[in-house]
């Protein structure tokens, strides 16, 4: 009985130590989450301005042509997959990879992984990787986003890929983060005129040297903005998932400690009762 009580006591101390860690991780994730959400929100105005510029150029030129809006004959797909660098974030990484499995089924693909977990996942499955230079999402800067954008644009113009998709986890709310994907090349939808815009008067804009050159110069800037915004949203989603997971772990630890304490007290009471019984029995003899 004494040995059993000692094991329970050690177990309680172990769970308490773990609970302190999960509680600390929950608080850190909550603190970082606020900054990550602000960063994601601040990136939107820049992104929206570039998108409006691209739409205006595409809609304002009837003879508009660009290698970024032209569909490629190559059937190969490139996926830019943004995952996390660490675990302990609930289903954040696993949900994204399950989503990816359904996305790439039956397709000839190559990936550009961002995040250590993304690199590990695709290397383990022997999926061709374009580059591992951006393996740590925590170290990705706006300068890196421009480098990635240039790499994507150059690869697409050279005909290496026929489609370029971006996969990441969208931040819906503190309790909901949903994997999503979107096509970033070709930008075919921008080349089509918006029917509603035909009824609106637009200022005449003269682009130098010409509209196509300006459009082709803006596209890499736009894709860099998309990447930066998506990475910021992914980081916020990971932190929200980690905060939720650590909160659940802390609650489970508290419940486990309560149950173990109850068991320990019962065992201790039984041990005391047994000792009293033995003493009384010995006195009667």
Phi, psi and omega in degrees: 000316181297319179296321179295318179295322179295320179296320179295319180296318177295323179295320178298315179297321180295315179294324178296319178296317178296321180296324177298321180292312182296324178294318179295318179295325177297315181292321178295316179297319179296321179292315180291330182298320180299317179292322181295320178294320178296320179296318179295320180293321182290338181280345186291316181303317178298316181296316181295323179295317179295320180296317179298322178297315179298316180295318180297318180294315182295318182281339184266003181227113183288328181262031186288134176217142178205143177297340181277346179254352182271129179293136180270152178278347180289132182269004182278141181248137173248128178246124172267111188248117181257113178236194183263171176267338184226169176266213180055040179230036180065228181263019184304305182285315183296322179295321179295319182288327174296319177297319179296322180300320178287331181287318189267000183301124177079010182247148173275110190234162168220150184236151169242096185280137174238117186112139183300320181295326178292317178297313181299318183297312185282331175292321179297330181261010177056037175276133180303133182245129181293312177199149176253016185295333183248050187285337182250110183294332180292338182259003180288125178250173178297328177296320177296323179298321177292323178294317178296317180300316179297320178298317180295315182295317179296318180295321180290317179296326179284354178081016180289328179228146178266339180215142175235121181242150177245126179240129179203179180255119182277140180271109179268310178201181179299332183257356185223121174228122190243126174297140181213163177219152179211147178280129178248339173214134001284157178267062187289329183291338179282338181283343180272137180287141176281122185299327181290332184285345181294333183271000183250139177284133181237143177292145178281127182241131178258120181260135178244133000287331175198167186296323182294318179297318179295317179301312181295334178280331182280328184305311178300324177296318180296314180296324176297320177295320177298316180296315181297316179295317181294321178294319179297318179294320179296318179297318178296321178295318179296317180294321178295318179295320179292320179298315179296316181295317181289328176295318177295320179295320178295317178297319179295322179295319178298318179294321179294319178296320179298316179293319179293322179296320177296317178296318180296316180296321178294317179295320179295318178296320179295321179295318179295317179299319180295319179296318178297318179298317180294322180294315179298317179297321179292323179293323180293330178289000000 
